[in-house]
């Protein structure tokens, strides 16, 4: 019954969900249809707006024409003395055009009102389809654009209406002026023109002012009324939209309330059905709890065994962690080797740089020596040129002394021959010429001596400069020699450090090889230990399974023996009942026989149970002890077998290295021995634990059976 009720509830829930989905689909389809209708309305509105904008452009052209002719009319209205037929025709045309424009503007205003109503209708339809967000947003944007264009066109129509009102005022003024002129003509015929003109002018001016004021007031009232009308229409539209939204919200709320009420009724029915199911489940839960308690007791026993296995695994994990620590030490040593290699590379680069500097210094020294040799050659050539210049100067001075002497002689001869004849005058002219030439030669000699002195000064200054240069070069050469000496010393130091580093490198390479070998051996031992651990764990699991199977088998045997015991007790009871009517002696004999039979049955039962348990437990414990001893002996034998192999490898690989390598060997051997000793201690501890566990287990098994032949407790 309960299952049927639950099925009916689920069926009702499915039907309600189907109805809800159907309603949702139908509402979606209705929304799409309304959006399509509103799209069509918006397209028509856009077309009508385009038509109205074109019509407004045409009306603006007419308005511009009227504005152009308005000034002419105003001028004609001011000219009160004479009115021609052309002006009257123009006034009539102006009046007709303004009337046509007024009628067209009114039609456009009515058309705009219809468009506004269509836009409001489309807005209502779009707002009813808010659940279709993408479509509704696009349509609302289009509506907003069309509303703005409609407002713009309405403003233009309002401006045209204002201009039309002004045009009507001008036409009215022109008509009033024209009427005054006609009256004036009639009065002039009668001879009463002067008085009437003044009165009529005053009255017409007052009437015009009054009319203009009235027109302005009426226009202001019309503008205010139109504004109020537009505001009222907008308020009406907003109120309609709010009403529409509230109606939709109320409708949706009613639908939601109906759905919730239906679900509430379904939930009540389901709760009634589920209460019956829960009562049945409570009974089943109580049974499950009873079974769970028995299972928990079994689980506790298994947890104890599991904890023993976990302790063994922890000990194995400790051994693995030690191996990982040795690996980490090796990694640290390899990092130190890498840093030493980097230092060696850096020192080699420094050595190369110092050699390069030495070569540069040697090249500079050779270049300075070549410059010194060139400068010495230049100094020797300058000394030769100085010697030549001095010799030339001495010869020039000797020539100058000779010329001065000859000049003195010639002057004496001139003074001697001044009083001679004309023949001597020619000689005097020749002598004067010779004296002039000699003076010129003297001047040349003086100039040459001055030039030679200047050359001497230049040579002395050049020699001084060369001496300073030579001193600078000597100082540079001495500096270069000192640098060469320091570089040679650095080279010696670098060569010594290079030798030390090469020795360290060789030592470190040997150490790295040894560490790599030890790492390989550690990895191999790690793999072997992992394999052994896996084998031992598998063996322990198999032994646990065997113990479980033995336990089940013993329990079955116990059950069978208990059944046999009950059968024998029933047989004895039947035998007692059968022989109740027999004599006393016979009864005593029978009872003694029955007691002997029951005692023998109990003894056989006890012997069978204890024998089977002892055999199974002894076999299991013996196999465990044997396997652990084998495992320990294997681990004890392995290092003894591996030790000579390692020693031979170490001797072959490190026979060429120094005493530092031997120290590292001894350290590594000590580490290996400590590892083996730690392993031996671990396995001995495991062996002692196994022995203690087996002894406790046997002790508990002995005390589980009573001495009166009855089983006290069995888990």
Order of alpha helices (4+ residues) and beta strands (2+ residues): alpha-alpha-alpha-alpha-alpha-alpha-alpha
